[in-house]
Structures are given as C-alpha cells and as structure tokens.
C-alpha cells in the first residue's frame, strides 16, 4: 500500500474514532438523542465530544514532540519525558495547585503558566549544565535531562507530602494522566497549539533534515545547530507544558508513535509528520475510550492505559537496538 493511501486510511480511521467514541461508554447514547434537549445530549456535547477532541489534540502534540526530540538527538529513545521536560511541566503545575495560583496571562491560567515555566526551567537547567562542563554533545544533553527528570520528580513527591489527603488523591490521579474537560475552552486552546506546532514543524523541514544528517554536515550548510536546538527546546516547553497542565504527564505516546509513523511514512518528511499527528491523536482518543469503559463504574486514568500499551513496545525496541549493537 502506498504512503498516500495509508495516510488517507489513517485519517478516515481517526475521524471515525472521533465520531463514534463519544456515543459509547458506560452509558451508551442514542445518536438521535443528541439533537434533543435531554441528559444524553448534554453528556455528548459538553463532556464526551470535547474530551475526544482534547484527547486528539493532546496525543498529536505529544507524538509530534517525540518525533522532534528523536530528530534533534538522533536517538530513537529521546522523548520529552526522558529529557525532563514533562516532569518539569508537571512540577510547575503541582506547585500552582499547591499554592492555588489564580493569575492569568493572555488567557492562560496559573497551571498552564507554571507548567510552561517548569518545562522551561528543565530546559534551561540542561543548557546550564552543558555550559558548566563546556560540552554541547548529545550525550551531555541526554544525561543532564535524565538527572533533571529525577530532580523534578522529587519535587512532585515533596508536594504530595505537603498536600492534605483529598488533594493528594486528586494529584495522584492527575499525575497518572487524565483527560477531564467540560466545554470547549481548553479544547480550542490545545487544538490551536497543535495547528501552530504542526505548521512550524512542516515549515522547518530543511532544518530538521539537516540536523538529522549530522551536526557537522548541517553546519557546512550554514545552519547554526546549537541555536536551532535551543529554540526547538523552547518551543517544546510551550507545547508539552500546555498538554501536561491540562491532561497531566501522559507517558509513552511520544516514544511509541514516532517509530510507527516513520515506518509507515518511509523516508518522506511531510507524510511522516502528518501520520505522527494523526496516529498520536487517534491513539490517545482510543486509549481514553478504553480508560473510561474497561472497568465500569471506575474510570482508569488514561496514562495507565498508554503505559500498558507502550511498555511492551519500549522493551521490544530496546532489545532490538541491543541486538543490532551486539
């Protein structure tokens, strides 16, 4: 099957999932009932449909951020989680919850702002460590990211002990990843960010391809690799921070989806990027549907479902890389 046919098939499947999953769940909704004034109509238009759209936007951003990280580091295991960006964003959101930050900026609430600041702090810390030891190698960035990840994870644990019991329970649920939304304000915000992220990655095609070919080759072509990585990381702080602030740190989407999209899109940059967004968004929509349907009336956090799906894939990938290097 050609790449274009795969792309259209995937797009149709994702649209079908977005259209069907809001009708299904613990309580099934009659499609004709959504056009009338009744509880089923409210559940569909104000709860389930916004939730599906938010899941698509969050999954698309996370998957695309994973593709960008793996491209920048030329490492198939590089993700915002590994680099500490997600944990930094989560720590910022937790601090905002703890101190009940109510300030807003350009329409963004305290959790969104502090998530961005936490992700930005993680990135700045990585660059500070690289400058301190006078090394800008990819290995330095990866190892620094792992250390920063553990540091912010410790900050989150400390906040859990400071919270009272009720807040700690809500925090634990949020930290496992949860798509909970009523209305469309957050949906439009995240969909707009996804559109901006997608356009930026498509417009910077040449730069990303040069970086993937190697730093020395990219510099011979006139690209300032260090500056490009720096601005790319700042962009990741915005997009990943927004997702974490609204949905919590959802794991494995950024790791798993880029590998599948690269195999489906072959070596064609544009197709790979679009497949990544569609596959990431569709995966999180289905994962969220399973999360709210598997164990009724209990709702499983979506991050647990993505981890159950992603962990075996991660181990298979790791074993494959070890066999190739042996």
Buried (B, 14 or more C-beta within 10 A) or exposed (E): EEBEEBBEEBBEBBEEBBEEBBBEBEEEBEEEBBEEEEEBBEBBBBBBBBBBBBBBBBBBBBBBBBBBBBBBBEBBBBBBBBBBBBBBBBBBBBBBBBEEBEEEEEEBBBBBBBBBBBBBBBBBBBBEBBEEEEEBEBEBBBBBBEEBBEBBBEBBEEBBEEBEEEBBEEBEBBBBBBBBBEEBEBBBBBBEBBEBBBEBBEEBEEBBBBBBEEBEEBEEEEBEBEEBBBEBBBBBBBBBBBBBBBBBBBBBBBBBBBBBBBEBBEEBBEBBBBBBBBBBBBBBBBBBBBBBBEEEEEBBBBBBBBBEBBBEBBEEBEEEEEEEEE
